Amino acid sequence: MENEVRFYLDTSIWLDFFEKRDEPDFPKGTWAKNLIRKIINDNNEIIFSDANMLELINNSYSQFEIEEFLSNLKEIIICIEATEKEIGKAKDLAQKRDIPKHDVLHALIARDNSAILIDLDAHFKKLTDIITSHTPKEFI
């Protein structure tokens, strides 16, 4: 268990997975599915935060639906809550860098939990001083 790798998936990756959001020449739903399968097969972990939960709820998923799905992944999911310090820093950096607050918060949570941040969002390029982000494709 000591060598487990932790991943943190941006909410858009969860949405790609849930909604099978493949596009021509951009199979992001398939990448998300394959990444989660690989994390399971490699006995690694996924950090799932309250920020992910709120964003999914804001995208018309019920808390029940989300919790039911996560229960199928209970061996690899670690649920955490963002700290007040992370939330405050996210608000500050979001304003200074003109980035959505949740994206900054995801980067901070991933960094503070020693997780590899997975995303497909250009906003994370403005946060390389906090964490280096990766695409799902890099790990499958």
N, C-alpha and C positions, 0 to 999 in steps of 0.2 A: 504494500500500500504506500510505501514511502516514495516511490517513483511515479506516482500518479501525476498526470498533467491536468490542470484545470483550464477549462474554456469558459468564456463569457460571450454569449451570443447577443448581438444587438437585436432589438425587438423586430426589426425588419427581417432578420434571418428566421426568427420564429414564425413570422407571417408567411414568408416564402415556404416554410415547411408545412404549416397548417393548410395553406390555400393552394399548395402545389403551383406556385407562381412561376412557371416556366414561360420564357418568351423565345421567339425564334433566335437562334444563335446565342442565347443567354439563359441556360437551364438552371436558374437560381433555386427553384423549388427542389429539383433533383440534387443539386449540390448540397442543400441544407439537409435533405433526407440522408444522403450518403455520408455527410459529416457526422450526423448524430449516430448513424449506424456504426461508423468507425470509432467514435468515442466509446460507445457501448462495447464493441469488440475488443478495444484496447484497454478496457477497465479504467478509463479516465473519468473525469467529472465535469459537470456543467454547473456553473454558478447561475442561479436564477434569482433575480432581485425583485423587490417590490416595485422598482421602476419599470421592469419588464411587465409585471402584472398590471400596473396602471395603464401602460400604453396599450396592452392587449385589450383591456376593458374599454379603453377609448376607441378601439378598432372593432367594437361590437361583439366581443367575446365576453361571455359571462364568467364570473370568478369560478363558478361550478365547472364549466367546460374546461377552463384552464387547469384547475386542480385535478380534474378527472384525467386529463391528458398527462399531467406531470406524475400522477400516481403510477402510470405505466412505465415511468423512467425513474422510479424512486431510488433504485440502486446507484444512479449516477448523478442525481440532482441534489444540489446543496442550495437551499433557500436562505436568502439573507435580506436584511433591510439596510438601506443606505443610512449612513450615519448623518447626524446633523452637520458635522464638519464637511462631509462630501456634498451635501445638499447646498450648503452656503457657498462653498468653492465653485460648484457647478453654476449657481446663479451668477456669481461674479464673472467667471470666465466666459459664460455664454454671452453676457452683455458686452464684455470687452472684445470678444472675437467674432461676434455676430454668428453664433452657432446655436442651434436649439439646445435648451438646457438639458433635456434628457440625453442627448448625445454626449455632452460633457459629463453628465452623471454616470453614464455607462462606462466611459473611459476611466473615470476615477474609481468606480467600484471594481472594474477589472484589475486595475493597477494595485489597489489596496488589498485585493484577494489573490494576488499572484496568479492571475488567470490570463490566458491568451485571448485577446479581443478579436472576435470574428464579426466582420461587417462588410457591406458593399456600398457604403455611404461616403461620399467625398468630404463631408464635414470632418471626418476623423483625421484627414490630412492636416488639419489645422491644430491637431492635438498631439503631434509627434513628440513634444517635450514631456507629455504625460505618459503616453504608451504608444507602441507601434501596433497598428491594427493589421489584420490579415483577412484574406478572403477565404470562404469555405473551400474553394478549389485548391488552395495551397496545401490542404491537409487531407485531401481524398485521392 
